[in-house]
Amino acid sequence: MCREVWSASEGQPPLGLPRPRKVVRRGRMPAPANETPGSTACAVQETSASRLRVKPAQSGRQAAAPAPSGPGGFPSTCARTYPGFEALLDAVAATGRDPGGDALEKLRSFGEEAAVGGTTLRALVVHHLSRARAAWPAGTAGSDRVLAAVQLAVEALCEGYERAEQLAVRQQEAARREFIDDLLYGSGEPGILAERAELLGLRFSHAHAVAVAEGPTPYTEGDSVPRDVERAVTSRFGERSILLTTKDGRLICIAPGDQRQVLTYFAKQAHAATDGGRAAIGRPHPGAGGVVHSYEEALRALELAGRLALEDPVLYAADLLVYPVLTRDRQAMADLVRTTLGPLLKARGGPEQYLETLTAYFDAGCVTTQAARSLSLSVRALTYRLERIHQLTGSDPADPRHRYALQTAVIGARIIDWPAHKA
């Protein structure tokens, strides 16, 4: 029930319900009379952003840092209006036709500029919806067409915004790939490489080591295997000071030289993810050139493992230093192989079975029974082969005086792929 009250002395109108009170919601400010809805939203968003900038991070956690594009190093929450936006809506209301292709492309370009300028997508869309409401054409005859035009305009703005974001991602990925190529090829300027490396968490003032893993098939950056390995490594050790990438179809991990557990864990994860692939870890070296050196050591270790048929899933370049020493003078090694093992070419069936026998015999520590077991031969058959090798080459594998030259020649034959490449 409502009673009407009339006060003639004051000239007030009859009152039904109590006069509404102005309520200012918490966190928002009333708009001045001379401001439009769009400018009011902009001021509120800017005030909120300024409050967020001074809010301290919670204890024990680091506050996420937005992209440093707007004032104060934060994305701008205040958006500009596309020039001619109101005129576009008026034209649609008057003609009943949707905006043309040129107008939509200009809107896309404006969306790109907004993304580059640091405006958030939410601020851009909300601001233009506010301007559409403020500039709504008089009358209702063209309301459907105007709504459709607003939808097209907002879609075009978002498309341009997304296009700018995709371009930025591609540019960042291209810069990262260029840095990795320059680093692993050793072709970049050291000072520039050091600056770019710090952006990725690498400090060349410390020594770094490189681990390289290969599988049955080549891998690229976006494949599932590199993503799985990267997720496993970063979830355990974090992303700081570690660089994971791909190069020439192989998985690469660069880590500080004093964090060997990172490289070992990467190698084991890569071995599992590649279904039995092989990984090698180079020695730590200082500077940008040290990264190249460690990378090349890991590659040589993988190559040696393939030629020597090493079965270890994880290889360490420091454990294989004797092999580069043996092959440093490749011509001398080839002469030793031809001189020592060349007579085996005259054997019936070729020299392969005798090379296999010598390899198993030396790997077993010159224990005949163990070597015969590894070859699935009887001790008598293995002994016959060793005697035949003695007859053909003049070197007795059981004689310590001949053993070293024979074993070195066998290792050299596997490294230079003899007798397939007799030259």
ABEGO torsion letter per residue (X at the ends): XBBBBBBAAAGBBBBABBBBBBBBBBGBBBBBAABBAAAAAAAAAAAAAAAAAABBBBBGBBBBBBBBABBGGBBBABBBBBBGAAAAAAAAAAAGBBBBAAAAAAAAAAAAAAAAAGBBAAAAAAAAAAAAAAABBBEAAAAAAAAAAAAAAAAAAAAAAAAAAAAAAAAAAAAAAAAAAAAAAGABBAAAAAAAAAAAGBBAABBBBBBBBBBABBBBAABAAAAAAAAAAAAAAEABGBBBBBBGGBBBBBBBAABAAAAAAAAAAAAAAAGGBBBBBBBBBBEAAAAAAAAAAAAAAAAAAAAAGBABABBBAAAAAAAAAAAABAAAAAAAAAAAAAAAAABBGEAAAAAAAAAAAAAAGGBAAAAAAAAGBBAAAAAAAAAAAAAAAGBBAABAAAAAAAAAAAAAAAAAGOAABAX
